[in-house]
Amino acid sequence: MYPIIDIIEYSQYSYHIVGCPPEFELAALGIWEGIQNGQVCDKENQNCEQVQSLEPQTLTSWKQKIYCVKYDKTAQWRNGNQCQKLYKECSQYICVKQQFECPITDLQTIHQQGDIQFGKTQYKIIRDYKHTPLLYFNISSSSTCLNFLQQPQFKSQQFYPLSRIPEMGCDEYGDYNNITKSLDSALVKDVLKENKIPLDKLIHFDDYLQNSDQYQLQVLRGIKLNQIDQCKNLNSDIFNDSSKKSFRITKIMRRNNLPLIIGCITLILFSILTIKFHNNKYLSFINKRITIIVNLCTLIIMIVTLIYTSLFLYDVLASNGLQQINDNLDAFISNQCINIEGILIALDRIHQYSFKIYNSNLSLIYAAFVGSIIYLVVQFFLYIIQYISSNTQEICQNPWNSRINYEIRY
C-alpha cells in the first residue's frame, strides 16, 4: 500500500463540477459488501420474499463530503535499510523522494479551523518522525477485522441475513484496533442512502437494522515494528517469502511423488517378470529392445527425481532458503516485533506450516536425492563395463541369449 501525502475535501456538488486535482484520486472510504441472491423473512420468520443479489460497492461519500487523496507511489519502506540516493528519510519506516512531502502520520483533533474536516470535527494534518504513515480509509461498525472475510458486529448484534459478509464479529485473529483511528460516526442507513445503495431492494432491511447501529469512518496507518535489535535486523518480506517458498516446495513434492511412484512400480514389476521367466527356455519376449526401453524409462525417472529433489533442497537449505526464513520468522514471533496479537497468531500458523513442510520430508527427499545420484553413477559404470567387456561393443545386450543357446546345445 502507498502512504497518503495529502487530502482534500469537497462538497458533493463541487466535486461533480471540478473533480479531483491532478495527481489526486477519489478516496475509497469503504466497501459495502453487497448481498446474495435468496429468500429473506422478517424477524418473526414470516412474510418471506425473494431478493436479488447486489454486487459490492465502493463507498465514497461521507456526510455530503467527498475526499480526494494523493498517494506517494514512489515511496520505499525502509525495512531496516538506509534510504537510497535521491530519497530522504521521513521516519524510521519510510523514505520518499527529496522533492516530495513526508507522508501524513496522524490527523489531530482541533477546536478551530483545521486542514481537513470529517463530519463536524476539524483535524490538523500531522507529519512526524515517530509514527507510521496513514494508508487508507475504512467504513466499519468498529475496528476492521484482520480476517477480511469477516466484519465486526453492530451494537445491536444484528445483521442482514443475505449479506455476503455478515457483521458477525471477528474471529480469533481479532482486529486492527492498534492502528485504527476513528474520525467520525453516522447511522448505517444514512451512509448507505448517501452512497446510493438501493435499500428499497433490500426486503425487510429495517427489521434487522436498529437505529443505534452506526458506521465509523476510520483511517488506518502502517504497522509499527518494535524497535529492538532483534526486530530491526529482520526484513518484513520474510512473511511473503515463507508463504511463497512453502507453496513452491509443496508443488515440487507433489510433482516428485509421481515419478518416484512410477519408477518404483516399474522396477518392481520388471524385476518380478525377469525372475519369473528366468528359467523359461522358450523365453523370447524379453529382448534387447525391451531392456533398452526399461533402462531409458528408469534413467529418465531418476533424472526427473534428481531435478525436483535438487529444487527442494535448494529452496530449503540455501542461504535464503525456507529453513533460514523460518528461523527469522521464529525470531520475529518470539520477540513480538509487532504489537498486534492477531498478526502474531497468523504468523505463527505460517511458521508452523512452513516448518512442517520441510522438516517432515527433508530426510526422505535427501535420501531420494542421494539415491538417484548413486543409481545414475552405478548405471553409468555398468554401461561402461558392459560396453568394454562385450565382444560386440554394445551397451545393452539380451542376457538370455547365451543361456538359451546353451540349453539348445545341451
URUR-V89626 format. One record per pair of residues at least 4 apart in sequence whose C-alpha atoms are under 8 Angstrom apart, sorted by the first residue. I is the first residue (numbers start at 1). J is the second residue. D is the distance in whole Angstrom. If there is no record, write none. Layout:
<<I:J:D> <I:J:D>>
This chain:
<<1:135:7> <2:71:6> <2:72:6> <2:73:6> <2:75:7> <2:135:6> <3:71:6> <3:72:6> <3:73:8> <3:75:8> <3:103:6> <3:104:8> <3:133:6> <3:134:6> <3:135:5> <4:69:7> <4:70:6> <4:71:5> <4:72:6> <4:103:6> <4:104:6> <4:133:7> <4:134:6> <4:135:6> <4:136:8> <5:69:8> <5:70:6> <5:71:6> <5:72:6> <5:101:7> <5:102:7> <5:103:4> <5:104:5> <6:69:6> <6:70:5> <6:71:7> <6:103:8> <6:104:7> <7:67:7> <7:68:6> <7:69:5> <7:70:6> <7:116:7> <8:67:6> <8:68:5> <8:69:6> <8:116:7> <9:65:7> <9:66:6> <9:67:4> <9:68:6> <9:116:7> <9:117:7> <10:14:6> <10:15:6> <10:65:6> <10:66:5> <10:67:6> <10:68:8> <11:15:6> <11:64:6> <11:65:5> <11:66:6> <12:16:6> <12:61:8> <12:64:6> <12:65:6> <12:66:6> <13:17:7> <14:18:6> <14:19:8> <15:19:5> <15:20:7> <15:66:7> <20:24:6> <20:25:6> <20:26:7> <20:68:6> <21:25:8> <23:70:6> <24:68:6> <24:69:5> <24:70:4> <24:71:7> <25:68:5> <25:69:6> <25:70:6> <26:60:7> <26:66:8> <26:67:6> <26:68:5> <26:69:6> <27:60:6> <27:66:8> <27:67:6> <27:68:5> <27:69:6> <27:137:8> <28:58:6> <28:59:6> <28:60:5> <28:137:7> <28:138:8> <29:58:7> <29:59:6> <29:60:5> <29:61:7> <29:136:8> <29:137:5> <29:138:5> <29:139:6> <29:217:7> <30:58:6> <30:59:5> <30:60:7> <30:137:7> <30:138:4> <30:139:5> <30:140:8> <31:56:7> <31:57:6> <31:58:5> <31:59:6> <31:138:8> <31:139:7> <32:56:6> <32:57:5> <32:58:6> <32:59:7> <33:55:7> <33:56:4> <33:57:7> <33:163:7> <33:164:6> <33:165:6> <34:53:7> <34:54:5> <34:55:5> <34:56:4> <34:57:7> <34:163:6> <34:164:6> <35:53:5> <35:54:5> <35:55:7> <35:56:8> <35:162:5> <35:163:4> <35:164:5> <36:52:7> <36:53:4> <36:54:7> <36:162:5> <36:163:6> <36:164:6> <37:50:8> <37:51:6> <37:52:5> <37:53:4> <37:54:8> <37:162:7> <38:50:6> <38:51:5> <38:52:7> <38:53:8> <38:162:7> <39:48:6> <39:49:5> <39:50:4> <39:51:6> <40:48:5> <40:49:6> <40:50:6> <40:51:7> <40:161:7> <40:162:7> <40:203:7> <40:204:7> <41:45:5> <41:46:5> <41:47:6> <41:48:4> <41:49:6> <41:204:7> <42:46:6> <42:47:6> <42:48:7> <42:204:6> <42:207:6> <43:207:6> <43:208:7> <49:203:7> <51:201:7> <51:202:7> <51:203:7> <52:201:8> <59:195:6> <60:66:6> <60:67:8> <60:195:7> <61:65:6> <61:66:5> <61:67:8> <61:191:8> <61:194:7> <61:195:6> <62:66:7> <62:118:8> <62:119:8> <62:191:7> <62:194:8> <63:119:6> <63:191:8> <63:194:8> <64:194:7> <72:96:8> <72:103:8> <74:96:7> <74:97:7> <75:94:7> <75:95:6> <75:96:5> <75:97:7> <76:94:6> <76:95:5> <76:96:6> <77:93:6> <77:94:4> <77:95:6> <78:82:7> <78:83:7> <78:92:7> <78:93:5> <78:94:5> <78:95:7> <79:93:7> <79:232:8> <79:234:8> <79:235:5> <79:236:6> <80:93:8> <80:232:6> <80:233:6> <80:234:7> <80:235:7> <83:87:6> <83:88:6> <83:89:6> <83:95:6> <84:88:8> <86:97:6> <86:98:6> <87:95:6> <87:96:5> <87:97:4> <87:98:5> <88:95:5> <88:96:6> <88:97:6> <88:98:5> <89:94:7> <89:95:5> <89:96:7> <90:94:6> <90:95:6> <90:96:7> <90:102:6> <90:103:8> <90:128:8> <90:129:6> <91:95:7> <91:128:7> <91:129:4> <91:130:6> <91:131:7> <91:132:7> <92:129:7> <92:130:7> <93:132:6> <94:132:8> <96:100:7> <96:101:8> <96:102:7> <102:127:7> <103:127:6> <103:133:6> <103:134:7> <104:125:7> <104:126:6> <104:127:5> <104:128:8> <104:133:6> <104:134:6> <105:125:8> <105:126:6> <105:127:5> <105:128:6> <105:131:6> <105:132:6> <105:133:4> <105:134:5> <105:221:7> <106:125:6> <106:126:5> <106:127:7> <106:133:7> <106:134:7> <107:123:6> <107:124:6> <107:125:5> <107:126:6> <108:123:5> <108:124:5> <108:125:7> <108:126:7> <109:121:7> <109:122:6> <109:123:5> <109:124:6> <110:114:7> <110:121:8> <110:122:6> <110:123:6> <110:124:7> <111:122:7> <112:122:7> <113:122:6> <114:122:5> <114:123:5> <114:124:5> <115:122:7> <115:123:6> <115:124:5> <115:125:6> <116:122:6> <116:123:5> <116:124:7> <116:125:7> <117:121:6> <117:122:5> <117:123:6> <118:122:7> <118:123:8> <118:183:7> <118:184:6> <119:184:6> <119:185:8> <121:183:8> <121:184:8> <131:224:8> <132:221:6> <132:222:5> <132:223:7> <132:224:6> <133:221:5> <133:222:6> <134:219:7> <134:220:6> <134:221:4> <134:222:6> <135:219:7> <135:220:6> <135:221:5> <135:222:6> <136:219:6> <136:220:6> <136:221:7> <137:217:7> <137:218:6> <137:219:4> <137:220:6> <138:144:8> <138:217:6> <138:218:5> <138:219:6> <138:220:8> <139:215:6> <139:216:6> <139:217:5> <139:218:6> <140:144:7> <140:151:8> <140:152:7> <140:215:5> <140:216:5> <140:217:7> <140:218:8> <141:152:6> <141:153:7> <141:154:6> <141:155:8> <141:213:8> <141:214:6> <141:215:5> <141:216:6> <142:152:6> <142:153:8> <142:154:8> <142:215:7> <142:216:6> <143:152:7> <143:175:6> <143:176:6> <143:177:5> <143:180:7> <144:151:7> <144:152:7> <144:175:5> <144:176:6> <144:177:7> <145:150:6> <145:151:6> <145:152:6> <145:169:8> <145:170:5> <145:171:8> <145:173:8> <145:174:6> <145:175:4> <145:176:6> <146:170:8> <146:173:6> <146:174:6> <146:175:5> <146:176:6> <146:342:7> <146:343:8> <147:170:7> <147:171:7> <147:173:7> <147:174:8> <147:175:8> <149:165:6> <150:165:6> <150:166:7> <150:167:7> <150:168:7> <150:169:7> <150:170:6> <150:171:8> <151:165:7> <151:166:6> <151:167:5> <151:168:6> <151:169:6> <151:170:6> <152:167:5> <152:168:6> <152:169:4> <152:170:5> <153:157:6> <153:158:7> <153:167:5> <153:168:5> <153:169:5> <153:170:8> <154:158:6> <154:159:8> <154:167:7> <154:213:6> <154:214:7> <155:212:7> <155:213:6> <155:214:8> <156:209:8> <156:210:7> <156:212:7> <156:213:6> <157:167:8> <157:168:7> <158:167:7> <158:168:8> <158:208:6> <158:209:6> <158:210:8> <159:163:8> <159:166:6> <159:167:6> <159:168:7> <159:208:6> <159:209:7> <160:166:7> <160:205:7> <160:208:6> <160:209:7> <161:166:7> <162:166:8> <170:174:6> <170:175:7> <172:342:7> <173:341:7> <173:342:4> <173:343:7> <173:345:7> <173:346:7> <174:341:8> <174:342:5> <175:342:7> <176:180:6> <176:340:7> <178:339:8> <178:340:7> <179:220:6> <179:221:6> <179:222:7> <179:223:7> <180:218:6> <180:219:6> <180:220:5> <180:221:7> <181:218:6> <181:219:5> <181:220:6> <182:216:6> <182:217:6> <182:218:4> <182:219:7> <183:216:7> <183:217:6> <183:218:6> <183:219:7> <184:216:6> <184:217:5> <184:218:7> <185:214:6> <185:215:6> <185:216:4> <185:217:6> <186:190:7> <186:191:7> <186:214:5> <186:215:5> <186:216:7> <187:191:6> <187:211:7> <187:212:7> <187:213:6> <187:214:4> <187:215:6> <188:192:6> <188:213:6> <188:214:5> <188:215:5> <189:193:6> <190:194:6> <191:195:6> <191:215:8> <192:196:6> <192:197:5> <192:199:8> <193:197:6> <193:198:7> <193:199:7> <198:202:7> <199:203:8> <199:205:7> <204:208:7> <205:209:6> <206:210:7> <209:213:7> <223:338:7> <224:338:7> <224:339:8> <225:231:7> <225:232:8> <225:337:5> <225:338:5> <225:339:8> <226:231:6> <226:232:8> <226:336:8> <226:337:5> <226:338:6> <226:339:8> <227:231:6> <227:232:6> <227:337:8> <228:232:6> <229:233:6> <230:234:7> <230:331:7> <230:332:8> <230:335:7> <231:332:6> <231:335:7> <231:337:6> <234:238:8> <234:328:7> <234:332:7> <237:241:6> <238:242:6> <238:325:6> <238:328:7> <238:329:7> <239:243:7> <239:329:7> <239:347:7> <240:244:6> <241:245:6> <241:325:7> <242:246:6> <242:322:6> <242:325:6> <242:326:7> <242:350:7> <242:351:8> <242:354:7> <243:247:6> <243:350:7> <243:354:7> <244:248:6> <245:249:6> <245:315:7> <245:321:8> <245:322:6> <246:250:6> <246:322:7> <246:353:8> <246:354:5> <246:357:7> <247:251:6> <248:252:6> <249:253:6> <249:312:6> <249:315:7> <249:357:8> <249:358:8> <250:254:6> <250:357:7> <251:255:6> <252:256:6> <252:308:6> <252:309:8> <252:311:8> <252:312:7> <253:257:6> <253:308:8> <253:312:8> <254:258:7> <255:259:8> <255:308:8> <256:260:6> <256:304:8> <256:305:6> <256:308:6> <256:309:8> <257:261:6> <258:262:6> <259:263:6> <259:301:6> <259:304:7> <259:305:7> <260:264:6> <260:301:7> <260:305:7> <261:265:6> <262:266:6> <263:267:6> <263:298:6> <263:301:6> <263:302:8> <264:268:6> <265:269:6> <266:270:6> <266:294:8> <266:298:8> <267:271:6> <267:298:8> <268:272:6> <269:273:6> <270:274:6> <271:275:6> <272:276:6> <273:277:6> <274:278:6> <274:286:8> <277:283:7> <278:283:8> <278:400:8> <281:404:6> <281:407:7> <282:404:8> <286:290:6> <286:291:7> <286:398:8> <287:291:6> <287:398:6> <288:292:6> <288:396:7> <288:397:6> <288:398:5> <289:293:6> <290:294:6> <291:295:6> <291:396:7> <291:397:8> <291:398:7> <292:296:6> <292:396:6> <293:297:6> <294:298:6> <295:299:6> <296:300:6> <297:301:6> <298:302:6> <299:303:6> <299:376:7> <300:304:6> <301:305:6> <302:306:6> <302:372:5> <302:375:8> <302:376:7> <303:307:6> <303:372:7> <304:308:6> <305:309:6> <305:368:7> <305:369:7> <305:372:7> <306:310:6> <306:368:8> <306:369:6> <306:372:6> <306:373:7> <307:311:6> <308:312:6> <309:313:6> <309:365:6> <309:366:7> <309:368:7> <309:369:6> <310:314:6> <310:369:7> <311:315:6> <312:316:6> <312:365:8> <313:317:6> <313:318:8> <313:362:8> <313:365:8> <313:366:8> <314:318:5> <314:321:7> <315:320:8> <315:321:5> <315:322:6> <316:321:5> <316:322:5> <316:323:5> <316:324:8> <316:358:7> <317:321:5> <317:322:7> <317:323:6> <317:324:8> <318:322:8> <318:324:8> <319:324:7> <320:324:6> <320:325:7> <321:325:6> <322:326:6> <322:354:7> <322:358:8> <323:327:6> <323:355:8> <323:358:8> <324:328:6> <325:329:6> <326:330:6> <326:351:6> <326:354:7> <326:355:7> <327:331:6> <328:332:6> <329:333:6> <329:347:8> <329:351:7> <330:334:6> <330:348:8> <330:351:7> <331:335:6> <332:336:6> <332:337:6> <333:337:7> <333:344:6> <333:347:7> <333:348:7> <336:344:7> <338:343:8> <338:344:7> <340:344:7> <341:345:6> <342:346:6> <343:347:6> <344:348:6> <345:349:6> <346:350:6> <347:351:6> <348:352:6> <349:353:6> <350:354:6> <351:355:6> <352:356:6> <353:357:6> <354:358:7> <355:359:6> <356:360:6> <357:361:7> <358:362:5> <359:363:8> <361:365:6> <362:366:6> <363:367:6> <364:368:6> <365:369:6> <366:370:6> <367:371:6> <368:372:6> <369:373:6> <370:374:6> <371:375:6> <372:376:6> <373:377:6> <374:378:6> <375:379:6> <376:380:6> <377:381:6> <378:382:6> <379:383:6> <380:384:6> <381:385:6> <382:386:6> <383:387:6> <383:395:6> <383:396:8> <384:388:6> <384:395:7> <385:389:6> <386:390:6> <386:394:7> <386:395:6> <386:396:8> <387:393:5> <387:394:5> <387:395:5> <388:393:7> <389:393:8> <390:394:6> <390:395:8> <399:403:8> <400:404:6> <401:405:6> <402:406:6> <403:407:6> <404:408:6> <405:409:6> <406:410:6>>
